[in-house]
């Protein structure tokens, strides 16, 4: 697999995990998942993690995975690359659900370390959703995950994701959808 193909495979396979947080921001609001509960005087997650945003993010990622499955062959032909096998049902749910769970885990860690909502947490902010989506997908669809996420693909994911994260958050900030550009 050449560099171009590795990048295409990495982005293609991660797209269902890349979009949930963006859709959660757009559809957020409503009841917080933690219900306002605290632990040692600090919120568990905070007001930024809502049921509506989480559900919307998971559904958006799953719909995108279904769309990618539908256009798999024509895109592979047009790009001249061997895309990974189509997303199995377990991965269709696990990738976006893992992304949202990773984001919630980062919020929990932020609260435990005294960071306020929206405060920067370098490294965690950029990779929380990737790690959790890969772990959940490995558990839910182990054969597909190990076949798709080879070492070169994982390297691309872990290098490219922080860059994409900064660009997309910068755009959301410029559009007034986020209060901070990270």
N, C-alpha and C positions, 0 to 999 in steps of 0.2 A: 504494500500500500504506500503510495507516494504521499508527500506532505499535503498537497491539495486534497486528496481523497481522505486523508486522516482528519483534516480540519472539517470537511463536509460531514463525515460520519459523526464526529464529536458534536457538532452543532445540531445535526439532524436528531441524534439520539437524545440530546439534552433539551431540545425545544419544549417538550411537555413539562419539564421542570423549570425552564427559564421563564415562562409566561405567568404562572400562578400568582407570584407576588405583585406583578404589574396589575393584573386584574383585581387582586384584593385591594390595592390602593384605590382603583377606580370605583369599586363597588362597596368599599368599606363603610364603616358607620354601623350604628345599631348596638346591640348588646355585646359587651366584651365577653370573651370566652371565660375569663377568670371570675366573672360576676362581681368584680370589685374586691375579691378576697386578697388577703395579705399573708405574708409569712415573715416573721421577725420584723414586722412593721413596714415591709415593702411589698408592693403589689406583686402578684405572681407573674403576670404578663403585661398588664397595662391596658389602657383603653384602645391602643392601636391594633390589638388582635381581637377581631370580632368574628362572630359566627357567620355573618353574611359575607364578609370579605374572604374568610377561609373557604366557605362552600363555593363561592364564585370562582376563586382561584383554582380549586381542585377541578371543578366542572370545566373551566376554560382550558386547563391543561389536558384533560381527558378528551375534550372535543378536538383540540389540536392534534392529539395523537391519532384519533380516528381519521381526521382529514389527511394527515401524513400517510397513513395506511392506504387511503383511497388514491393518493397521487404518487405512491411509491415508485411504480414502474416507469411512468412517463418522466418523472424527475431524474431517476437513475439513468435513463437513456439520454435525456437532454444534457445532463452533466457529464456523462461518460464515466460514472463511478459506480462501484458496488456498494449500494447503501446497505445498512444492516437489515436483517430480517425484520418483517413487520412487527410492530409492537404487539405482544400478546396481551390478552385482557388484563392479566395481573399487573403488567407494567403500565398499561394505560391509566390505571388508578394509582399505582405505587409511586410513579415519578412525580406527578403533581402533589399527591398527598404527602410524600416525603419532603418536597420543597416547602410546603406550608408548615410541616412539623419542624423542619430545620429552622425556619424563621421564628417559630414559637420558642424553640429551644434557645435561640440566640436572645430573644426578649427575656426569657427567664434568667439567663446568665447575666444580661445587662442589669436587670433589677437586683440580682444578688451582689453584683460588684458596684452598686450605687450609681450606675449610669441612668440618666433620665431618658425618657422616650425621645428617639431621634438622635441621641448622642452617638458619636462615632465609636465603633469597636473594630478597629482594623483587623483584617483577616477573618474574623468571625462574620462580620457583615457581608463579606463577599463570598464566603464559601460554606456558610451554615446550611443553606438549602441544597447545595450540591452534595455534601457529605451525607446528609440525611436521606435525600432522594436516592442516591446510589445504594446506601445500606438497606433501605426499605425495599427497593427494587431487587436487590440481590436476594433478599429473604423471600420475596413474592414470586420472582421469576429468575431463579438462579442460572439456568442454562442460557437463556437469552442474554442476561446481564454479563456473564463471563465471556460469552462469544462476542458481544457487541463492544464492551468496554475493555479492550485490550490495553496493554501498558502504554503504547503510543497515543491511543485515544484518550486515556486518562490524563496523560501529560498535557495534551491540548486542552482538555476540559479545565484542568487546574491552573493553566496559564491564561487561557482566553477568558474564562469566567470573570475574574476580577476586573479585567478591562471592559468587558461588556456591562458589568454591573455599574461601574463608574459612569460610563457613557449613558446608559438608560436612566440612571438616577439623575444625572445632570440634565437630561432632557425633561424628565418629570419635574424637576425643580424649576427649570426655565419656564415650563408651562403652568407653574403654580399648583401642581398636583402634590408636591412634597414640600415640606418646610425646610429641608436641608438637602444639599446636593450629594450625599453619600448613601 
